């Protein structure tokens, strides 16, 4: 994601949204970064912000990051847990809405990169292959 951000930040706005931790060391499915960095379930918003900052530093991220609230509003609206990729057109419609979870992340990045390549080349938003999905605010 960071590579894509650096490649296309001149033609698109990027935001990573840190949601509740999927694999917290003290959670039901501890693994990976959650386990190795000792990330625990967030008890409050300050915990969530501190963890996001730790991950930014650990991964040397430069992409802007937003942090979901403790009610998990964004996570629930976009069904983002544990991870998900979206590309939102300037008209608010979704050009890419990847499947959730690890199985959808890589194909979502690929679809977003293809869309961004076409946009960068022509300066025009590519046509949608099928009727655009509604954004969560339209539901």
N, C-alpha and C positions, 0 to 999 in steps of 0.2 A: 504494500500500500504506500509506503514511504517513497519507493522508487517511482510509482505512478504519480504521486503528488509532485515530485520534483520534475518529472517529465512534462506534466500538463498544467502546472499551477499558473502558467501564463494565459491559459484559455478557459480555466474552470476554477470555481471556488470549491475547496475541499474542507470537510470537517469530519473528524473522527469523534464519535460520541462514546465516552466511556460509560458503560452500563454496569449493573451489578456483576460482580466477579463470578465467572462460570466455574472456576476450579480452585476456589479458596482452600487453603491448607486445612482449615477447620470445617469445610463444607462437605456435602454429601459425595462429591466427586473430585477429591484433591488430586491434582496432577500438574505437570508442566511448570510453567512460570509461577502459578499460584503456590505450588509446593516449594519450588526451588528458592523463590524470593520470600517465602513465609507470608504471603498475602492472606489475610484473614477476612471473614465476612465483615462487611462494613456495618458498623453499629450506628453511624450518623454520617452526615454529609461531609464533615471534616475528615473522617476516615477515608471516604471515597475520594475526596480531593487529594489527600496525601498519597494514596495508592496510585492515582492517575499521574501525579507528579513523579513518583518513583519509576513508573513504567516509561514515562517520557524520557527520563534521564537514563534508565537502563538500556533502552532501545535507541537512544540518540534521535528521537523523533523531532521533526521540525514542523510537521503538519499541525495546523490548529486543532485543538481538542476541546470539545465541550463535555460537560459532565452531567449525566442524567440525575434527576432529583431522587430522593429516597423513596418516593412513591413509584419510581420506575416508569414515569409517564411516557417517555420516548420509547423505552424498551417495549412497553405494552402496545403502544400505538403502531409501532413498526414490526412487532413480533421479532425483535432483534436478537434475543438470547439463543445461543451463546455468542454468535457473531453473524453479521449479515452485511451485504454490500448493496447500496442503492445509488442510482444516478438519477438525479432530478433535473428535468429540462427547465428552461427558463419560463415555460408556461405552467410549471408546477406539476406536470404529469411525469410519471416514472418511466424513464427510458430503459432502466435496468432495475430489476427487483430480484436479486439472487435468492436462492433457497437458503433456509436457515442452516446453521451448524457447519461443521467442518466440510461436509460434502458440497455445500453451496458456495463456500468462500472463494476457492480458486476459479470455478467457472464464472462467478460474479465479477471477479477482478478482470478476467479475460474479456468478458462482454463489455465491461466499462471501458477497458483500454481500447477495444475495437471501435466503440462509439466515439471516444475522445479522439482517436486517430482520424476518423472520418471527419469529425467536426473541425479539427485543427487544419486538415488539408483543404477543406472547402469553405470554412467559415460559416457554414449552414448546419443547423441541427439535423442529423439524419432522420429520415422518416421512420416511424414506428412500424415494426414488422407485424404487429397485431394491435388491436385497440389498446390504448394506454390503460394501465391500471390506475385506479383512483388512489390518490394520496390518502393517508389515514384521516386527514381533516375533511375529506369529501364523503367519508362513510357515514 
